[in-house]
């Protein structure tokens, strides 16, 4: 059977099953092991509705990605969608927000989940010094693994994906009989401020689906594959998350806040016993390690490419003479994750990562709206968003509302980061001629 080739020289080999599984794996990360405690501690039984809200927000975002992604003909994901619709600068901004704000900060947040999980078994990791040593050792190990070659990293990540999902399904299957329905009742509604603050942190567990769309140029029949895969993957994740939160809340109830660092481990303890808690904590640590290892495998390749086309320092484009890996890019990226890991805890880093990825999503929705306004003569036969422009506007409104819960420190940090990126863009503009991309139809 022949495989369609693209203008980029890539083969269209990714179908609905492959893309759907990739989307599920991209969303279901280590964050879900810790977030039920944060949500339950802040909102109690009403926390389930935070998942519903995030699910609705995710659906509106995914529908926009489905619409714009079904028109894409080359690789690039969010970056190419925004650049080709809104222009060079918005695309450049989105690329850096995703690379640093979501990639590095998000991985640093996962490192803190890892440390929090180990601290339940080994309390010394609650101390800053030993926590820092742990981060240094683990990031050093991840860097070493990725410098030695991609094959080893991919093998590790495949194994860890299986290890990550088995205990989650185990909790869902075994946990229902332990639920106390009284724990699922709420006496009062939380304030809108508390709800939006919690939703901002929670969204950390819902993001990540867009990574799989970076391979737009290798997706077969994108007009069908992208929308269908996003729908199935998003629905599967929402159901899994709702079940996990319901079981955790139903078993722990008002005690949820006491186990905010590792709530599902406590649930496993009550279902299976101490061995269950230990197994789950080990799985959490392994899952975090796998997520960050995969990030250190994939994202430095973008730094490597940027160095080769002149938009980033040249040393990042160096290839190891023996292992044929972009070792300077890997070392630089891993070092930045280490620095961010020791600078804050999971909640603070998750807020920053969620804020950055929501800005990226906002830009993609605006790009979708712009394309929709001139859709009459373009993109015929591609996926159409139900309800016209209503869904994108729901996405814009929900994202803007959640972002209003950012504190002054987060707002200033984000604005400063955007200012630095803008300055970098101007430098790049002055030193490099403009290159037009063609990921979306003209």
VMD Tcl script that draws the C-alpha trace (Angstrom):
set ca {
  {0.00 0.00 0.00}
  {1.46 3.33 -1.05}
  {1.94 6.18 1.39}
  {1.27 9.77 0.43}
  {4.29 12.06 0.53}
  {4.22 15.75 1.43}
  {6.05 18.75 0.06}
  {8.37 18.47 3.07}
  {9.43 14.98 1.97}
  {7.61 13.34 4.90}
  {5.32 10.31 4.67}
  {1.70 10.49 5.80}
  {1.64 7.44 8.07}
  {-0.34 8.58 11.15}
  {-3.99 7.46 11.17}
  {-6.87 7.81 13.67}
  {-5.74 5.06 16.12}
  {-2.14 6.29 16.25}
  {-3.04 9.96 16.65}
  {-5.76 9.22 19.25}
  {-3.36 7.20 21.42}
  {-0.70 9.86 21.02}
  {-3.16 12.55 22.17}
  {-4.21 10.49 25.21}
  {-0.59 9.85 26.16}
  {0.22 13.55 25.68}
  {-2.56 14.67 28.05}
  {-2.47 11.98 30.75}
  {0.76 12.90 32.45}
  {2.06 12.74 35.98}
  {0.02 15.80 37.00}
  {-3.15 13.78 37.52}
  {-1.47 11.88 40.38}
  {-1.27 15.08 42.46}
  {-4.08 17.35 41.24}
  {-7.06 15.54 42.84}
  {-5.68 16.59 46.24}
  {-5.33 20.25 45.24}
  {-8.81 20.32 43.67}
  {-10.48 18.47 46.53}
  {-8.66 20.51 49.16}
  {-9.83 23.79 47.60}
  {-13.32 22.90 46.37}
  {-14.32 19.74 48.22}
  {-16.95 17.64 46.46}
  {-17.70 20.58 44.15}
  {-14.25 19.96 42.63}
  {-15.81 17.53 40.16}
  {-17.38 20.55 38.45}
  {-13.92 22.07 38.00}
  {-13.14 19.06 35.81}
  {-16.40 19.58 33.91}
  {-15.52 23.26 33.38}
  {-11.99 22.39 32.21}
  {-13.50 19.72 29.98}
  {-15.83 22.26 28.35}
  {-12.95 24.70 27.93}
  {-10.79 21.91 26.49}
  {-13.58 20.92 24.09}
  {-13.88 24.47 22.74}
  {-10.10 24.61 22.29}
  {-9.92 21.17 20.69}
  {-12.70 22.03 18.22}
  {-10.69 25.06 17.11}
  {-7.58 22.88 16.75}
  {-9.68 20.37 14.80}
  {-10.88 23.08 12.42}
  {-7.50 24.69 11.82}
  {-5.58 21.41 12.03}
  {-7.75 19.81 9.34}
  {-6.54 22.55 6.95}
  {-2.84 22.12 7.79}
  {-0.63 20.58 5.14}
  {2.76 20.66 6.86}
  {4.35 20.23 10.28}
  {4.52 22.77 13.07}
  {1.35 22.49 15.16}
  {0.36 25.58 17.15}
  {3.29 27.60 15.85}
  {2.47 27.10 12.18}
  {-1.27 27.64 12.75}
  {-0.69 31.01 14.39}
  {2.15 32.18 12.14}
  {0.28 31.51 8.92}
  {-2.93 33.13 10.14}
  {-1.82 35.97 12.42}
  {1.73 36.66 11.24}
  {5.40 36.16 12.08}
  {5.49 37.85 15.49}
  {2.47 36.04 17.03}
  {3.93 32.77 15.72}
  {7.34 33.57 17.21}
  {5.70 34.48 20.53}
  {3.66 31.27 20.60}
  {6.75 29.18 19.84}
  {8.66 30.62 22.80}
  {5.70 30.52 25.18}
  {5.30 26.85 24.35}
  {9.01 26.03 24.50}
  {9.84 27.82 27.75}
  {6.55 28.53 29.51}
  {5.03 25.11 28.92}
  {8.03 22.89 28.18}
  {10.62 23.93 30.76}
  {8.27 25.24 33.46}
  {5.92 22.27 33.01}
  {8.77 19.77 33.34}
  {10.02 21.60 36.43}
  {6.53 21.26 37.92}
  {6.63 17.51 37.26}
  {10.01 17.28 38.97}
  {8.37 18.73 42.07}
  {5.58 16.13 41.94}
  {8.29 13.51 41.80}
  {10.02 14.97 44.87}
  {6.71 15.34 46.75}
  {5.88 11.68 46.07}
  {9.26 10.43 47.26}
  {9.02 12.71 50.29}
  {6.01 10.72 51.51}
  {8.32 7.68 51.82}
  {11.54 9.61 52.52}
  {10.75 12.87 54.41}
  {14.29 14.21 53.91}
  {13.20 15.24 50.39}
  {11.03 17.91 52.00}
  {14.27 19.71 52.89}
  {15.53 22.15 50.26}
  {19.11 20.82 50.24}
  {18.25 17.15 49.66}
  {15.49 18.13 47.26}
  {18.03 20.10 45.24}
  {20.44 17.15 45.22}
  {17.62 14.92 43.98}
  {16.85 17.33 41.14}
  {20.53 17.58 40.25}
  {20.95 13.81 40.13}
  {17.77 13.16 38.13}
  {18.23 15.92 35.56}
  {21.86 14.83 35.19}
  {20.68 11.25 34.58}
  {18.07 12.38 32.04}
  {20.60 14.53 30.20}
  {23.06 11.62 30.09}
  {20.42 9.21 28.77}
  {19.45 11.62 26.01}
  {23.02 12.46 25.06}
  {23.74 8.74 24.61}
  {20.95 8.49 22.01}
  {17.25 8.68 21.24}
  {16.72 4.91 21.00}
  {17.40 4.37 24.70}
  {15.12 7.28 25.67}
  {12.23 6.07 23.50}
  {12.47 2.58 24.98}
  {12.34 3.99 28.52}
  {9.35 6.21 27.72}
  {7.35 3.33 26.18}
  {7.83 1.24 29.31}
  {6.95 4.15 31.59}
  {3.73 4.87 29.66}
  {2.48 1.38 30.53}
  {3.59 1.75 34.16}
  {1.76 5.11 34.35}
  {-1.63 3.87 33.13}
  {-1.93 0.52 34.95}
  {-2.33 1.94 38.51}
  {-4.82 4.57 37.30}
  {-7.04 1.89 35.77}
  {-6.56 -0.20 38.91}
  {-7.84 2.62 41.14}
  {-10.85 3.13 38.87}
  {-11.76 -0.58 38.78}
  {-11.25 -1.30 42.49}
  {-12.13 2.06 44.03}
  {-15.90 2.31 43.52}
  {-16.75 -0.15 46.29}
  {-14.84 2.02 48.81}
  {-16.70 5.27 48.07}
  {-18.70 6.89 50.87}
  {-21.46 8.79 49.05}
  {-21.64 11.32 51.92}
  {-18.22 12.57 50.80}
  {-19.69 13.56 47.42}
  {-22.12 16.12 48.86}
  {-21.27 19.82 49.25}
  {-22.77 22.29 51.72}
  {-21.94 25.54 49.92}
  {-20.66 26.81 46.61}
  {-17.05 28.08 46.42}
  {-16.37 31.67 45.47}
  {-15.72 32.39 41.80}
  {-12.17 33.44 42.71}
  {-11.41 30.13 44.41}
  {-13.02 28.20 41.55}
  {-11.06 30.04 38.82}
  {-7.78 29.74 40.78}
  {-8.30 25.99 41.10}
  {-9.30 25.63 37.44}
  {-6.08 27.38 36.41}
  {-3.97 24.85 38.30}
  {-6.14 21.93 37.19}
  {-5.80 22.80 33.52}
  {-2.17 21.70 33.82}
  {-3.50 18.12 33.64}
  {-5.61 18.82 30.53}
  {-2.98 20.39 28.31}
  {-0.57 18.54 26.06}
  {-2.81 17.26 23.26}
  {-1.37 19.80 20.80}
  {2.08 18.18 20.91}
  {0.83 15.34 18.72}
  {-0.42 17.82 16.10}
  {3.14 19.04 15.58}
  {3.42 16.17 13.11}
  {0.72 17.69 10.86}
  {2.75 16.83 7.77}
  {2.70 13.11 8.63}
  {-1.04 12.72 9.34}
  {-3.12 10.79 6.81}
  {-6.32 12.52 5.64}
  {-6.05 15.32 8.22}
  {-9.58 16.58 7.42}
  {-10.94 13.40 9.03}
  {-8.14 12.14 11.25}
  {-7.47 15.30 13.29}
  {-11.10 16.07 14.36}
  {-11.96 12.42 15.07}
  {-8.78 11.77 17.08}
  {-9.18 14.96 19.11}
  {-12.81 14.08 19.90}
  {-12.08 10.51 20.99}
  {-8.88 11.37 22.86}
  {-10.40 14.34 24.71}
  {-13.54 12.43 25.70}
  {-11.51 9.46 26.97}
  {-9.29 11.71 29.12}
  {-12.24 13.64 30.60}
  {-13.98 10.41 31.62}
  {-10.81 9.02 33.22}
  {-10.19 12.27 35.12}
  {-13.79 12.52 36.35}
  {-13.69 8.92 37.59}
  {-10.38 9.44 39.42}
  {-11.57 12.65 41.11}
  {-14.89 11.06 42.08}
  {-13.19 8.02 43.60}
  {-10.57 10.09 45.44}
  {-13.19 12.50 46.80}
  {-15.56 9.67 47.66}
  {-12.92 7.79 49.64}
  {-10.97 10.63 51.27}
  {-13.70 13.26 51.65}
  {-12.72 16.13 53.95}
  {-9.34 14.49 54.54}
  {-8.30 15.25 50.95}
  {-6.28 18.32 51.95}
  {-4.18 16.19 54.32}
  {-2.90 14.17 51.37}
  {-2.56 16.97 48.81}
  {0.94 15.87 47.75}
  {-0.05 12.28 46.92}
  {-3.84 11.77 47.18}
  {-4.07 8.76 44.88}
  {-1.37 7.02 46.90}
  {-3.58 7.33 49.99}
  {-6.50 5.98 47.97}
  {-4.37 3.01 46.93}
  {-3.41 2.50 50.59}
  {-7.07 2.28 51.60}
  {-7.94 -0.05 48.73}
  {-4.98 -2.45 48.82}
  {-3.00 -1.51 51.92}
  {0.45 0.03 52.51}
  {1.90 -1.94 49.61}
  {-0.62 -0.25 47.28}
  {0.47 3.21 48.42}
  {4.12 2.35 47.96}
  {3.50 0.95 44.48}
  {1.57 4.05 43.43}
  {4.18 6.46 44.81}
  {6.87 4.60 42.89}
  {4.68 4.76 39.78}
  {4.23 8.51 40.24}
  {7.98 9.04 40.49}
  {8.62 6.82 37.47}
  {5.88 8.57 35.48}
  {7.34 12.00 36.24}
  {10.77 10.75 35.26}
  {9.36 9.43 31.98}
  {7.51 12.66 31.14}
  {10.54 14.84 31.74}
  {12.85 12.39 29.95}
  {10.57 12.52 26.90}
  {10.57 16.32 27.05}
  {14.36 16.42 27.20}
  {14.41 14.02 24.25}
  {12.02 15.98 22.00}
  {12.20 19.70 22.78}
  {15.98 20.18 22.40}
  {15.52 19.14 18.75}
  {13.64 22.44 18.30}
  {16.60 24.29 19.82}
  {18.89 22.37 17.49}
  {16.77 23.32 14.46}
  {16.59 26.95 15.59}
  {20.38 27.09 15.89}
  {20.79 25.65 12.40}
  {18.50 28.24 10.79}
  {20.19 31.10 12.63}
  {17.43 32.08 15.07}
  {19.27 30.69 18.14}
  {22.94 30.62 19.23}
  {25.07 28.39 17.00}
  {26.50 26.24 19.80}
  {23.04 24.68 20.27}
  {23.39 23.16 16.80}
  {26.46 21.08 17.63}
  {26.15 17.30 17.22}
  {28.03 14.83 19.44}
  {30.79 13.22 17.32}
  {30.17 9.75 18.75}
  {26.48 9.56 19.70}
  {25.11 11.84 16.92}
  {22.83 13.74 19.31}
  {22.37 17.53 19.75}
  {24.18 17.33 23.07}
  {24.61 21.05 23.73}
  {20.88 21.60 23.17}
  {20.06 18.67 25.48}
  {22.42 19.89 28.21}
  {21.13 23.47 27.98}
  {17.47 22.43 28.11}
  {17.99 19.98 30.99}
  {19.94 22.60 32.96}
  {17.09 25.11 32.59}
  {14.64 22.50 33.92}
  {16.90 21.93 36.94}
  {17.10 25.67 37.69}
  {13.31 26.07 37.48}
  {12.77 22.92 39.57}
  {14.56 24.35 42.59}
  {12.90 27.77 42.23}
  {9.37 26.77 43.25}
  {6.91 24.04 44.17}
  {4.46 22.21 41.96}
  {1.49 24.56 42.42}
  {3.43 27.75 41.57}
  {5.10 26.18 38.53}
  {1.85 24.58 37.36}
  {0.13 27.98 37.46}
  {2.84 29.53 35.27}
  {2.83 26.58 32.86}
  {-0.98 26.64 32.61}
  {-0.98 30.41 32.01}
  {1.53 30.09 29.17}
  {-0.23 27.22 27.44}
  {-3.60 28.99 27.75}
  {-2.12 32.03 25.97}
  {-0.92 29.68 23.23}
  {-4.43 28.20 22.98}
  {-5.95 31.68 22.90}
  {-3.73 32.58 19.95}
  {-4.79 29.42 18.09}
  {-8.48 30.21 18.69}
  {-7.98 33.75 17.36}
  {-6.20 32.26 14.33}
  {-9.17 29.94 13.83}
  {-11.63 32.85 14.00}
  {-9.63 34.80 11.43}
  {-9.59 31.82 9.05}
  {-13.30 31.25 9.59}
  {-14.12 34.83 8.60}
  {-12.60 34.23 5.16}
  {-13.65 30.60 4.89}
  {-16.16 31.02 2.07}
  {-13.55 30.50 -0.65}
  {-10.98 28.49 1.30}
  {-10.58 25.14 3.06}
  {-13.72 23.58 1.57}
  {-14.29 20.05 2.78}
  {-12.34 20.59 6.00}
  {-13.82 20.22 9.47}
  {-16.45 22.83 10.38}
  {-16.98 23.82 14.04}
  {-20.59 23.16 15.17}
  {-22.39 26.38 16.03}
  {-20.17 28.55 13.88}
  {-18.26 31.21 15.76}
  {-20.02 30.54 19.09}
  {-17.61 27.76 20.15}
  {-14.44 29.82 19.54}
  {-15.97 32.72 21.48}
  {-16.74 30.36 24.39}
  {-13.09 29.30 24.29}
  {-11.88 32.91 24.31}
  {-14.19 33.89 27.17}
  {-13.29 30.90 29.35}
  {-9.55 31.32 28.83}
  {-9.66 35.07 29.56}
  {-11.75 34.44 32.69}
  {-9.36 31.80 34.04}
  {-6.34 34.01 33.29}
  {-7.87 36.82 35.39}
  {-7.16 34.66 38.45}
  {-3.41 35.11 37.98}
  {-1.70 36.93 40.82}
  {0.37 40.07 40.36}
  {3.62 38.10 40.46}
  {2.47 35.73 37.69}
  {1.16 38.59 35.56}
  {4.40 40.56 35.88}
  {6.49 37.45 35.15}
  {4.44 36.68 32.04}
  {4.59 40.27 30.77}
  {8.34 40.40 31.38}
  {8.79 37.14 29.47}
  {6.74 38.48 26.53}
  {8.82 41.67 26.56}
  {12.06 39.65 26.40}
  {10.66 37.53 23.55}
  {9.64 40.70 21.68}
  {13.17 42.06 21.98}
  {14.58 38.74 20.73}
  {12.18 38.85 17.79}
  {13.38 42.32 16.81}
  {17.00 41.15 16.95}
  {16.14 38.15 14.79}
  {14.24 40.38 12.36}
  {17.22 42.69 11.97}
  {19.75 39.90 11.43}
  {17.79 37.39 9.34}
  {15.63 37.75 6.21}
  {11.97 36.82 6.48}
  {11.09 33.26 5.47}
  {7.49 32.60 4.49}
  {5.91 29.35 5.69}
  {3.08 27.56 3.93}
  {1.53 25.26 6.50}
  {-2.00 26.53 5.83}
  {-3.68 27.20 2.51}
  {-3.44 30.75 1.19}
}
mol new
graphics top color blue
foreach p $ca { graphics top sphere $p radius 0.5 }
foreach p [lrange $ca 0 end-1] q [lrange $ca 1 end] { graphics top cylinder $p $q radius 0.2 }
display resetview
